[in-house]
Amino acid sequence: MTKAGKKQAEDFLKLLEQGHSGIKQTLEDKNYEVTLDLLSQCQECAIKLGESIEATEGEDCAAIPVIEDYCEHAYQIYDTIQQGGAVSADQACKILRKSLIRMENSVKNDIPERREVVFLPYKASMWDSLESVWRAADDDTECDAYVIPIPYYDKNPDGRFGQMHYEGDQYPDYVPITGYEEYDLALHRPDMIFIHNPYDNCNFATSVLPQFYSKNLKQYTEKLVYIPYFILDEIDPSNREAVKGISDFCIAPGVLNADVVVVQSENMRQIYINVLSEEVGENTRFYWEKKILGLGSPKIDKILGSKEEDFEIPGEWMRLLTKPDGSRKKVILYNTSGKALLQHKEKMLRKMESVFHIFRENAEDVVLLWRPHPLVRAMIESMHPQIWEEYRKIVEQYRAEGWGIYDDSAELDRALVLCDAYYGDGSSLVQLCQKTGKPVMLQNVEII
């Protein structure tokens, strides 16, 4: 049981002790109607305590029969009074007190206090932003770690929820998945909850279930931790213009609501602190300095620890990757973002067609591995349905022609390991490629 769960159990026991004082007083005053009500309330309180313990520790927990014994004693006293029998206030409270002490000892000694940590990813392709932290928690013999993928919705142009997506079946085989409907946060009250989606209701393209908004998760844990699913370009904290361009990331609801925020570097930590202090008030700087930690991104841990043999490479990919003489072609990772499409619209579509033409002409020596941002559809279909239709046709044509690889899987790191270089829009992938020493070139939509 978690520390918070044990405290909740102790609070139940304190309520019972208060109830006993009321029972003694009302018995002495012969106010039996109130006595019966108090006994009933004590029994209900003990039942709730038992249900809470059973939910987290199982029905075989040694505390369960002790609680059942208390309920039986309370019922016997209740039944005697209801039947008109004589009940001594001192004797009744002695029985209840003795049973309560047994419960207190059992909760203290029979229920081990363990750390319980919950990870709430929503996009499987973004799991790498939490994986190394999960591995550390999972390896800790005194910690129970749960990975609970949560559903998310596309947003319609009017802001209402559209299609729901759940990607719990897309995680690596070595990651044990718990269904989001199987785990009751209110009952478990985990010691820590990790999230990588900071937007709550502020994202115009997608939204997780509102019950998993950061503002709601806070009530179920002592420590809500936010780790971004993205990596931003490293910039100088004194470059006000550049900082202004990323300031929205610094004041997202998840940043404000979390107890701890882990960012990619000490430089980025300083940027978050400066932006938040300016936004909320300079007198709050000490608070942000304590809360924002520049410990690095788990995404970097993941890619630096990955190698090609860790992944299953589809046969069709291998056919495209291999030259007739058996040697390997160069692989260019082509990443396109929803932001670029929203900004440049038709011009961006023409740019993509130009890129495909060039790589099609050179397919004997180079393979294009096209990996669009996982939220492209949600962003474009919601904001510009007409652009989405034309974009969809481009995707269908690219896939039908079969000269390049199209990758919309959750295996981001597979693409990063396979590629020899990066080309495309600005993205977290740029930083990851640079960390592995691979060359990067950003595309210019003006050059066709």
N, C-alpha and C positions, 0 to 999 in steps of 0.2 A: 504494500500500500504506500502511496506517496505521502510525503510530509503533510501536504494540504489535506489529504484524505484522513490521515490520523488525527489532525487537528479538528476536522469536522466530526469525527467519531467522539473525540473528547468533548466537543461542544454538546453533542447529544447526551452524553453522560452527565454533564453539568445541568442540563435541563431536567433530567430525571431527578437529580438531587434536589433541585428547587421544587419539583413536583411533590417530593416526599414531605418536604416541610409543610406544604399546603395541605396534604392529606392528613398529617398529624394534627394540625390546627383544626381542620373541619371535623375530624372525628371527635376531638375533645369538645367541640362546640355542638356536637350531634347534628351537624348540617350535612346529612348523608347524601342529599341530592348533589351537592357540590363535590363531595368526596367521590361519588361514583363518576362524575365527569372528569375529575383529576386522574382517577385510576385509568379511565378509558384513554385519556390523553397520554399518560405514561406508557401504556401498552402500545399505542400507535407510534410513539416516539421510538420505543425499543424495536418495533417491527421495521420501521424505516432504517434504523441503524443496522439491523440484520440484513436487510435488502441491499444496503450500500456495501457492506462487507462481503456479502455473497457475490455481488456483481464484480468486485475487483479481486477477491481472494478465492472464490469458488465455494461450493456448498459444503466441502469437506473441512473448511476452516474450523479450528477448535473453538472459536468464539461463538459460532452459531448455536450449538446446543446450550451454551451458557445463557445466551440471550433468550432462547426458547424457554429455559427454566425460569428466568425472570418473568416472562410473559405469563407463564402458568401460575406463579405465585400471585401476580397482580390480579389474574382472573379469579382465583380462589377467594381472595379478599373481596373482590367486586361481587361475586356470586353470593357469598355469605351475607353481605350487607343487603343485597337486593332481596334475599330470602327472609330478611328480618332478623337474622342472627346477630348475636352480640360480638363485637369486634373491639379489642383493646387497641387504643391509639399507639401505645408504646410497643405492643407485640407486633402489630401490623407493620409499623415502620422499621422495627428490628429485622423482620423477615425481608422486607424490601431492601433495606440497607445492606444486609448480608449478601443478598443476591447482586446488588449493584457493585459491591466491592469485588465480587468474583468477575463481573463483567469488566470492570476497570483493569484488573490484573490480566485478564485474557487479552483485552485490546492492547495492553502494553507489552505483554510477553509473547503472545501467540501470533501476533501479526507483525511480520518483519517490515521495517521501513526501507523501501527501495526507491531509487530514483526512477521516475517514469518520464520518458521523453517522446513527444509526438512530432512527426514531420508531416506537413500538409501541402504537398506539391499539387499543382493542378495540370500543367502541361508536362507530359512525360519527357519531351525533348529538353525541358529545363531542369530535369532532375539532377544534372551534374552540378547545379549551384548548391545542392544540399548533400550530395552523396558522401563526400569525405567526412563531413560532420556526423552523418548517420553511421558510417563505418566505425568511427571512434566510439560512439554511444553503444553500438551493437557489440563491440568487442569488450566493453566494460561489463564484467561479471556481476556488478552490483546495480546494473541499469537495465530497464526494460524499454526497448526502443520500438516504436510503432510507425510504420509508413502508411499513411492514409491518404491516397489520392482523392481529391475532391472534384466534383463536377463543376463545369463552367458553362456559361451561356453566351452565344453570339447576341449582340444587341441589334435590334432593328433600327432603321433611320429615326424613328420616333422615340428611341431610348428604351423601349420595352424589351423584355427578354424574348429572344428567338429560340433557335435550336439549342438543345442541351448536348454537351459532350462529356463523356467520361472515359478516361484513358488508363484506367487501372490495370488493363490487360497488356499494356505496352511497355512495362518496366522490365529491366533485366531479370532473368530467372533467379538470380541470387538475392534479389530483394523481396522479402516476404511482405505481401500486401494485406492490409486490413481494410475491410469495407467501411466506407464512411457512415453507413447506417448501423454498423455492428458496434461501434465504439462510442460510448456516451461520455462526452467531455465533462458534463455536470457531475457524473458519478465518479469518474476516474480522477478528475482534477490533476492533470499531469504537472510535474514540476516545471517542465519547459515545453513550449510549443514553438516550432520553427516554421516560418512562412517565407515564400519568395515572391509573392504577389502583394504589392503594397497599395493597390489602387482603390480597394473597396468599391464604392459606387461611382468613382470618378473616371473610369475608363470608358471611352465612348464606343469601343469595339467589342469588348467582352466583359463578363462579370462572373465571379465565382458565386456560389449560393450565398445570400446575405448572412446566413448564420455563421459563415466562415470569414466575414469581414473582420479586419483587425480590431475594430472597436468592440465587436462582440466577443472575440476570443479572449480578450483581456480578463474577463470575469472568471475564466476557468483555469487560470494558471498564475503562478507567482512571477513567471519570467517569459514574456513573449519576445522572441528573437526574430528579427527580420534580416535576411541575407538577400541582396538583389539577384535576380535571375540573369542580369546583364552585367557586362563590363563596359565602362565608359572610357573614352579617350583620356589619357592622362594629360592634365593641363596645369598650368601654374596657378596656384590660389590667388595670386595678385593680378591675374589677367581678368579684369572685371567683365569684359565683353564675352569671353569664353565661358566664364562662370555663369553668366546670365543665361547662356544657352542650355545649361543642364540644371538650372535651379529648380525646375518643376520636379525633378527626381528627388531632390533633397527635402521637399516639403509634402511628399505624398502621404496620405493617411497612415500607411503602415509605418512610416518613419516616425510620425508624431505619436502613434499609439504604442509602438513597441517599447519594451523595457531596455532592450539592447539592439543596436544596429551594427552589423559587421560589414565594412566596405573594403574595397580592393587594395587600398594603400594608405599610407600616412598622409600623403598629399590630398587624396580624396576625402579623408576624414576631416582635414582642416577646411576643405571647401564646404562640406556639410555643416560643420560647426559655424562657419562664417555666415552662410545663407540662413540657417535657422535662427541664429542670434539676431540677424538683421530683420528677419520676418517676425519673430515673436517678441524680441526685446533684448537689448544688450545685457540686461541684468540676468538673463537666463543662460548666458554662455557657459557657466560652470556646470549646469545641468547637462547640456549637450556634450561638453568635454568628457563627462563621465559616461554618457550613454553611447556615443559613437566610437567604435573601435576600428582601427585600420589594420586588421589582422590578415587581409588578403582574401582572395576569392576561391572557394572550393572548385570553381570551374577550372582554374589553373592547376590545382592539385590533380584533378581528374585527367586533364589532357597530358600533363607531364608524366603521369603514371600509366598511360595507355600505349599499347603497341598493336600492330596490325593483327597478330595472331589472337588477340583478345576478342576479335569480332568475327562474325560469320559474314563472308562476302558472297552475295548472290552470284549464281553462275552466269547470269546475263551480264553482270558487271565485269566479271573476270574475262568474258569474251571481248568486251570493249576495251579492257585495260591491257590486253596482251596483243602484241604484234605477231604477224605470221611466223617470224623467226623465234618466237618465244620470249623475246625481251619485253620489257614493260614500257608502256607509253607514259609520258608526263601527264599528270592530272592537275587540272586547274579547278579549284573550288570557286564556283560562281554563286555569289550570294546576292539576292535582291530583297529589298525591304518594302514594307507597306508604306512607310513614310515617304520614300522616293516616288512611289506611284501616286500617292495623294498629292504630292507637291508638283510633279511634272506631268501627270496624267498621260495623254496621248504621246507626248514627246518621249516619255520613259518607255512606252510600249515600242516605239520605233527604235529606240536605243537597244532594247533587248533583241529585237529582230536582227539588228545589225550585228550584235555580238554573236548570235547564233549562226548567222551567215558566215562569219569569219572562221568560227570553230568547225563548222560543217566542212568547210573547204580544206581544213587541216586535220581532219579526223584520223588520218593515217598515223600521225605522230603524237597528237595531243587529244586527251579526253576531257570534255567539259563535264564537270559534276555540278549540276545546277541544284542548289538547295535554297528555295525561297524561305523567307521568314515564316515561322509556323502560324503566325496570326495574320498573314496577308489576306486570306479570304475574309476573315471576320472584319478586318479594317476596311477593305475596298468594297465588299458587298454591302456593308452598312452605310458607308459614306457616299460612294459613287457606283451605283449598280450598273450603269452603262459601261464604265471602265472595267468592271468585273467581268462582264460578258466577253469583251474583247480579250482581256487577259486570259480567261478560261480557254478560249479558242487557241491562243498561242501555246498554252500548256499542252492541250490535246495534240496539237500538231507536232510539238517537240517530242512528246512521248511516242507518237505514232511513227515518226521517222526513224527512231531507234539508234541514231548515231552517237547520242550522248546519254549520260546518266541523269535521271530525275530522282531526287531524294527528298521525300517529305516524311521520312520515318522519324522516330524519336531518337535515333542513334546519331546525334550530333558529332560525337567524338570519333565515330567511324569515318565520317567524311573528313575530319580534321587530320586524322592519322594517315588516310590514303592520299591526301593531296600533296602536291609539290609546291604549290603557290596559291595565293588568294587573289581573286579579282572580283570587284563588285562594289556594293554600297557600303557606307560606314556601318559598323556593326560590332557587337561583342566578339565576333569571330576574328576581327582584325587583331585585337589584342591577344587572343589565344594563338593565332598563327605567329605573331611576332615573338611570343614567349617560347615557341618551339623553333625559332630561327628561320621560319619560312618567309619568303618574300611576299610583299603585299602591294597591290596596286588598286587604287580606288577609281571607279569608272566616272567619266565625265559625260553627263547626258547630252551636252552640247556637241560632242564629237561623234558623228555617225560615220 
